[in-house]
């Protein structure tokens, strides 16, 4: 009887996955727009600055997404 109540309670809660997907896509699109706009100011400068910027811009989005994925799969 207790297992049935627990199953009913957990199925009534909304899954975090759709929320995480929506936030992740919206955040990634906003990040790409920001990084692209900022790249316009970096292009044409010293080659080392360009490489550094594009390496950072290419990797910086990973950390927020890791946190979002961990939040999505965590048990509430």
C-alpha positions, 0 to 999 in steps of 0.5 A: 500500500505504501509503495502504491502511494509513493508511486502515485505521488511521484508520477503526479510531479512534473518531470524536470527534463522538459523544463531543463530542455527548454531552459537549455535550448533558450540559454544556449541560443542566447549564449551563441547570440552573445558570443557571436556579437562579441566575436565581431569585436575580436575578429581582426585583432591579434591571432592569439587573442582570437584563438583564446576567445574562440577556445573560451567561447567554445567551452564556456557554455559547458559548465552551466549545462552540466549544472542544468543536466545534474539538476534535471536528473536529480531526484526531487 
